Amino acid sequence: MNTNITPAGDSKERGNTFLVSLGRLAVSIFIPLVAFAVLWAGFIFLRDSNAPQTIIALVAIIWGVGGVALLFWVTDYVVNRMPIVVAKKIQPFVFVGPAIAILAWYLFIPTMRSLYLSFFGPQSTNFVGLKNYIYAFTDSRMLEAFRNNLLWIILGTGGAVGFGLLIALLADRAKGEKFFKSLIFMPMAISFVGAGVIWRFIYAYKPLGEAQIGILNAIVTLFGGEPQAWFTIRGLNNVFLIVILVWLQTGYAMVIISAALKGVPSAIIEAGRIDGASELRVIRSIIIPFIAGTLVTVSTTIIILSLKIFDIVFTMTNGNYGTEVIASMQYKQMFRFYDYGRGSAIAIVLVIAVIPVMWYNLRQFSKREGF
């Protein structure tokens, strides 16, 4: 007698369970699509409506915040109604999905489109192959931009991380730690364009004999020197621009490094001092190795920022006098010369330059169980 025959009732029950699960899955897909359609309709209304600006602003706030919250709530509710095994697999995507969709829409798709356009001519009509990339790596101004970006990476990153480490070490031993850290961190609240406007007044130049409104030239003339048009001094003008990046990012580096310093065990530091190590030796041999991971993370973050630098250069010099960077060249090719092929190729070069640094940064995060 065969005892492995499945009863008809069990087979029917399994079939019903499968249909129920399939139905719930269909509903879990359908309802978020409906909610998304409602959100899209609201977007179209805001884009094409001729209503007063006040009403549009109120609708945008209510629709944006409330609509996204509703989309999450509905999707989460539907997923929780599904079998536990399925729900556990789907639920993470309920929260990560919108972020992935936004990244795809605003990052991946434009990157792929730029890659496609980089193989075409100025008006994106005739295929030119690698001609735009040959231009990107052989043109004299592009080579100048590469050199300048390398200078930004070395001096900007080194200056911001170096000063951030120094200030973090000194501030942790000062009585007014919070006050001094607040002053150093304050420039982080200023945009790069705003910082450029501020520093234009610091570097401002007037001919000899006129009142100097620039702080730097006012100090020079006070001690009997002649005012200088600082941005026309080739070689040094890039350094003057990099100072602005250091001023902006030192506060960021200081805060992150200071938090890491709090985690250095005081017992290890005291043991080093007892063994006769000087303060510099303690910093070099104990503190810095202990916070090396944080220093690397801060450095790679500022390196990425230095590779993409644009606002400061555009605001201060517009790339003149040998201060071009990769991003400013890409902007000019696309929006001044209307050469979309070259502009796209430069953008892809910039993306390729940033990817290894981002990969290394994420790898460091994963090693420390950041993900």
C-alpha positions as CSV (number, residue, x, y, z in Angstrom):
1,M,0.0,0.0,0.0
2,N,1.4,3.4,-1.0
3,T,1.4,5.8,1.9
4,N,2.9,8.8,0.0
5,I,-0.3,9.7,-1.9
6,T,-1.3,13.3,-1.0
7,P,-5.0,13.7,0.0
8,A,-7.1,15.7,-2.4
9,G,-8.0,18.1,0.5
10,D,-4.4,19.0,1.2
11,S,-3.8,19.6,-2.5
12,K,-6.8,21.9,-2.7
13,E,-5.7,23.7,0.4
14,R,-2.3,24.3,-1.0
15,G,-3.9,25.6,-4.2
16,N,-6.1,28.0,-2.3
17,T,-3.1,29.2,-0.3
18,F,-1.1,29.8,-3.5
19,L,-4.0,31.8,-5.0
20,V,-4.4,33.9,-1.9
21,S,-0.6,34.6,-1.8
22,L,-0.7,35.5,-5.5
23,G,-3.7,37.8,-5.0
24,R,-2.0,39.5,-2.1
25,L,1.1,40.0,-4.2
26,A,-0.9,41.5,-7.0
27,V,-2.6,43.9,-4.6
28,S,0.7,44.8,-3.0
29,I,1.9,45.9,-6.4
30,F,-1.4,47.5,-7.6
31,I,-2.1,49.7,-4.6
32,P,1.4,51.4,-4.5
33,L,1.0,52.0,-8.3
34,V,-2.3,53.7,-7.7
35,A,-0.8,55.8,-4.9
36,F,2.2,56.7,-7.2
37,A,-0.3,57.6,-10.0
38,V,-2.0,60.0,-7.6
39,L,1.3,61.6,-6.7
40,W,2.2,61.9,-10.3
41,A,-1.1,63.6,-11.0
42,G,-0.4,66.1,-8.2
43,F,3.0,66.8,-9.8
44,I,1.4,67.5,-13.2
45,F,-1.1,69.8,-11.5
46,L,1.7,71.7,-9.8
47,R,3.7,72.0,-13.0
48,D,0.9,73.1,-15.3
49,S,-1.5,74.9,-12.9
50,N,-2.1,78.7,-13.2
51,A,-3.3,78.9,-9.6
52,P,-1.8,81.6,-7.3
53,Q,1.7,80.9,-6.0
54,T,0.5,80.6,-2.4
55,I,-2.0,77.8,-3.2
56,I,0.6,76.0,-5.3
57,A,3.1,76.2,-2.4
58,L,0.6,74.9,0.1
59,V,-0.5,72.0,-2.2
60,A,3.2,71.2,-2.9
61,I,3.9,70.9,0.9
62,I,0.8,68.9,1.7
63,W,1.0,66.7,-1.4
64,G,4.8,66.2,-1.2
65,V,5.0,65.3,2.5
66,G,1.6,63.7,2.9
67,G,1.7,61.9,-0.4
68,V,5.1,60.2,0.3
69,A,3.9,59.3,3.9
70,L,0.7,57.9,2.4
71,L,2.6,55.9,-0.2
72,F,4.9,54.4,2.5
73,W,1.9,53.6,4.9
74,V,-0.2,52.0,2.2
75,T,2.7,49.9,0.8
76,D,3.8,48.8,4.3
77,Y,0.2,47.9,5.3
78,V,-0.3,45.8,2.2
79,V,3.1,44.0,2.6
80,N,2.3,43.2,6.2
81,R,-0.9,41.4,5.0
82,M,1.2,39.0,3.0
83,P,2.7,35.7,4.3
84,I,5.5,36.3,6.7
85,V,8.1,34.7,4.5
86,V,7.2,36.9,1.6
87,A,6.7,40.0,3.7
88,K,10.2,39.7,5.2
89,K,11.7,39.6,1.7
90,I,9.6,42.5,0.3
91,Q,9.5,44.9,3.2
92,P,13.1,46.2,3.0
93,F,12.4,47.2,-0.6
94,V,9.4,49.2,0.6
95,F,11.8,51.6,2.3
96,V,14.8,51.3,0.0
97,G,12.8,51.2,-3.2
98,P,12.0,55.0,-3.4
99,A,15.6,55.9,-2.8
100,I,16.8,53.4,-5.5
101,A,14.2,54.9,-7.9
102,I,15.3,58.4,-7.2
103,L,19.0,57.4,-7.7
104,A,18.1,55.7,-11.0
105,W,16.1,58.6,-12.3
106,Y,18.5,61.4,-11.3
107,L,21.8,59.6,-11.4
108,F,21.9,56.3,-13.4
109,I,19.7,57.3,-16.3
110,P,21.4,60.8,-16.9
111,T,24.8,59.1,-16.7
112,M,23.8,56.5,-19.3
113,R,22.4,59.3,-21.5
114,S,25.7,61.3,-21.1
115,L,27.7,58.3,-22.0
116,Y,25.6,57.9,-25.2
117,L,25.9,61.5,-26.2
118,S,29.6,61.5,-25.6
119,F,30.1,59.5,-28.8
120,F,28.3,62.2,-30.9
121,G,29.2,65.6,-32.2
122,P,28.2,69.0,-30.9
123,Q,24.5,68.8,-31.8
124,S,24.2,65.0,-31.0
125,T,23.4,64.1,-34.6
126,N,26.6,62.7,-36.1
127,F,28.6,59.8,-34.5
128,V,32.2,60.7,-33.9
129,G,33.4,57.7,-31.9
130,L,36.2,58.5,-29.3
131,K,36.9,61.9,-30.8
132,N,35.5,63.7,-27.7
133,Y,37.5,61.6,-25.3
134,I,40.7,62.2,-27.3
135,Y,39.9,65.9,-26.9
136,A,39.4,65.5,-23.2
137,F,42.8,64.0,-22.7
138,T,44.9,66.0,-25.2
139,D,43.5,69.6,-25.3
140,S,45.8,72.0,-23.5
141,R,43.1,73.6,-21.4
142,M,41.8,70.1,-20.4
143,L,45.3,69.1,-19.3
144,E,45.5,72.4,-17.3
145,A,42.2,71.5,-15.7
146,F,43.5,68.0,-14.7
147,R,46.6,69.6,-13.1
148,N,44.5,72.1,-11.2
149,N,42.1,69.4,-9.9
150,L,45.2,67.4,-8.7
151,L,46.3,70.5,-6.9
152,W,42.9,70.9,-5.3
153,I,43.0,67.3,-4.2
154,I,46.5,67.6,-2.6
155,L,46.3,71.0,-1.0
156,G,42.6,71.2,-0.4
157,T,42.3,67.8,1.2
158,G,45.6,68.0,3.0
159,G,44.8,71.5,4.3
160,A,41.3,70.7,5.5
161,V,42.2,67.4,7.2
162,G,45.4,68.7,8.6
163,F,43.8,71.8,10.2
164,G,40.8,69.8,11.2
165,L,43.0,67.3,13.1
166,L,45.1,70.1,14.7
167,I,42.1,72.1,15.8
168,A,40.3,68.9,17.1
169,L,43.4,68.1,19.2
170,L,43.7,71.6,20.6
171,A,40.0,72.1,21.2
172,D,39.7,68.9,23.2
173,R,42.1,70.4,25.7
174,A,40.6,73.9,25.8
175,K,38.1,75.1,28.3
176,G,35.8,76.8,25.7
177,E,35.8,73.7,23.4
178,K,32.1,74.1,22.3
179,F,32.5,77.8,21.6
180,F,35.7,77.4,19.5
181,K,34.3,74.4,17.6
182,S,31.2,76.4,16.8
183,L,33.2,79.2,15.3
184,I,35.3,76.8,13.2
185,F,32.2,74.9,12.0
186,M,30.2,78.0,11.1
187,P,31.5,78.3,7.5
188,M,29.9,74.9,6.8
189,A,26.5,76.7,6.9
190,I,27.6,78.8,3.9
191,S,27.2,77.7,0.3
192,F,30.2,77.6,-2.0
193,V,28.7,80.4,-4.0
194,G,28.2,82.5,-0.8
195,A,31.7,81.7,0.3
196,G,33.0,82.9,-3.1
197,V,31.2,86.2,-2.8
198,I,32.6,86.7,0.8
199,W,36.2,85.9,-0.4
200,R,35.9,88.2,-3.4
201,F,35.9,91.1,-0.9
202,I,38.9,89.6,0.8
203,Y,40.9,89.4,-2.4
204,A,39.4,92.6,-4.0
205,Y,41.9,94.8,-5.9
206,K,42.0,98.5,-6.5
207,P,44.7,100.4,-8.3
208,L,47.4,102.1,-6.2
209,G,46.2,105.3,-4.7
210,E,42.6,104.2,-4.4
211,A,41.0,103.0,-1.2
212,Q,41.4,99.2,-0.9
213,I,38.2,97.5,0.0
214,G,39.9,94.1,-0.1
215,I,41.2,93.0,3.4
216,L,44.3,91.4,2.0
217,N,45.3,94.4,-0.1
218,A,44.4,96.7,2.8
219,I,46.9,94.9,5.0
220,V,49.6,94.9,2.2
221,T,49.3,98.6,1.6
222,L,49.2,99.3,5.4
223,F,52.8,97.9,5.6
224,G,53.9,99.9,2.6
225,G,53.4,97.3,-0.1
226,E,51.6,97.6,-3.5
227,P,48.2,96.1,-4.0
228,Q,48.0,93.0,-6.0
229,A,45.4,91.5,-8.4
230,W,45.7,88.2,-6.7
231,F,43.8,86.1,-9.3
232,T,46.1,87.1,-12.1
233,I,49.2,85.7,-10.4
234,R,49.5,82.4,-12.3
235,G,50.5,79.4,-10.1
236,L,49.4,81.1,-6.8
237,N,45.9,82.0,-7.9
238,N,44.8,78.4,-7.6
239,V,46.2,78.3,-4.1
240,F,44.2,81.4,-3.2
241,L,41.1,79.6,-4.4
242,I,41.9,76.4,-2.5
243,V,42.1,78.4,0.7
244,I,38.4,78.9,0.4
245,L,37.8,75.2,0.3
246,V,40.0,74.7,3.3
247,W,38.1,77.4,5.2
248,L,34.8,75.7,4.4
249,Q,35.8,72.1,5.0
250,T,38.0,72.4,8.1
251,G,34.9,72.5,10.3
252,Y,33.6,69.3,8.8
253,A,36.9,67.5,9.3
254,M,37.3,68.9,12.8
255,V,33.9,67.6,13.9
256,I,34.3,64.1,12.6
257,I,37.9,63.8,13.8
258,S,36.9,65.2,17.2
259,A,34.2,62.6,17.6
260,A,36.8,59.9,16.8
261,L,39.2,61.3,19.4
262,K,36.6,60.9,22.0
263,G,36.7,57.1,21.3
264,V,40.5,56.8,21.9
265,P,40.9,55.0,25.3
266,S,42.5,57.3,27.8
267,A,44.2,54.3,29.5
268,I,46.3,53.8,26.3
269,I,47.3,57.5,26.2
270,E,48.2,57.5,29.9
271,A,50.3,54.3,29.5
272,G,52.2,56.0,26.7
273,R,52.9,59.1,28.9
274,I,54.0,56.9,31.8
275,D,56.5,55.2,29.5
276,G,58.0,58.6,28.8
277,A,56.5,59.4,25.4
278,S,56.2,63.1,24.5
279,E,52.9,64.6,23.4
280,L,53.9,64.5,19.8
281,R,54.9,60.9,20.1
282,V,51.6,60.1,21.7
283,I,49.8,61.8,18.9
284,R,51.9,60.2,16.2
285,S,52.2,56.6,17.6
286,I,48.9,56.2,19.5
287,I,46.2,58.7,18.5
288,I,46.6,58.9,14.8
289,P,46.8,55.1,14.2
290,F,43.7,54.7,16.4
291,I,41.7,57.1,14.3
292,A,43.3,56.2,10.9
293,G,40.0,54.9,9.6
294,T,38.2,58.2,10.3
295,L,41.1,60.2,8.7
296,V,40.8,58.1,5.6
297,T,37.0,58.5,5.4
298,V,37.2,62.3,5.9
299,S,40.0,62.5,3.3
300,T,38.2,60.5,0.6
301,T,35.0,62.6,1.2
302,I,36.9,65.9,0.6
303,I,38.8,64.3,-2.3
304,I,35.4,63.6,-4.0
305,L,34.4,67.2,-3.3
306,S,37.7,68.5,-4.8
307,L,37.2,66.5,-7.9
308,K,33.8,68.0,-8.5
309,I,34.7,71.5,-7.5
310,F,33.0,74.1,-9.6
311,D,31.2,76.8,-7.6
312,I,34.3,78.5,-6.1
313,V,36.1,78.7,-9.5
314,F,33.0,79.9,-11.4
315,T,32.3,82.6,-8.8
316,M,35.8,83.9,-8.3
317,T,37.6,83.6,-11.7
318,N,35.2,81.9,-14.2
319,G,38.2,79.7,-15.0
320,N,40.4,82.5,-16.3
321,Y,44.1,83.0,-15.6
322,G,44.9,79.3,-15.6
323,T,42.3,78.3,-13.0
324,E,40.1,76.0,-15.0
325,V,38.9,72.7,-13.4
326,I,37.2,69.7,-15.0
327,A,33.7,70.7,-13.9
328,S,34.1,74.3,-15.3
329,M,35.3,73.0,-18.6
330,Q,32.3,70.6,-18.8
331,Y,30.0,73.5,-18.0
332,K,31.5,75.8,-20.7
333,Q,31.4,73.1,-23.4
334,M,27.7,72.3,-22.8
335,F,26.2,75.7,-21.9
336,R,28.4,78.2,-23.6
337,F,29.8,76.5,-26.7
338,Y,26.8,74.1,-26.9
339,D,29.0,71.2,-27.7
340,Y,27.0,68.5,-26.0
341,G,29.4,65.7,-27.2
342,R,32.5,67.2,-25.6
343,G,30.5,68.3,-22.5
344,S,29.2,64.8,-22.0
345,A,32.6,63.2,-22.5
346,I,34.1,65.4,-19.8
347,A,31.2,64.6,-17.5
348,I,31.9,60.9,-18.0
349,V,35.6,61.4,-17.3
350,L,34.7,63.2,-14.1
351,V,32.4,60.3,-13.1
352,I,35.1,57.8,-13.8
353,A,37.5,59.8,-11.7
354,V,35.1,59.9,-8.7
355,I,34.0,56.2,-8.8
356,P,37.3,54.7,-7.4
357,V,37.3,57.1,-4.5
358,M,33.7,56.3,-3.7
359,W,34.3,52.6,-4.0
360,Y,37.2,52.8,-1.6
361,N,35.2,54.9,0.8
362,L,32.3,52.4,0.8
363,R,34.8,49.5,1.2
364,Q,36.2,51.2,4.3
365,F,32.6,51.7,5.7
366,S,31.9,48.0,5.1
367,K,35.1,47.0,7.0
368,R,33.9,48.9,10.0
369,E,30.4,47.4,9.6
370,G,29.0,50.8,8.5
371,F,26.6,48.8,6.2
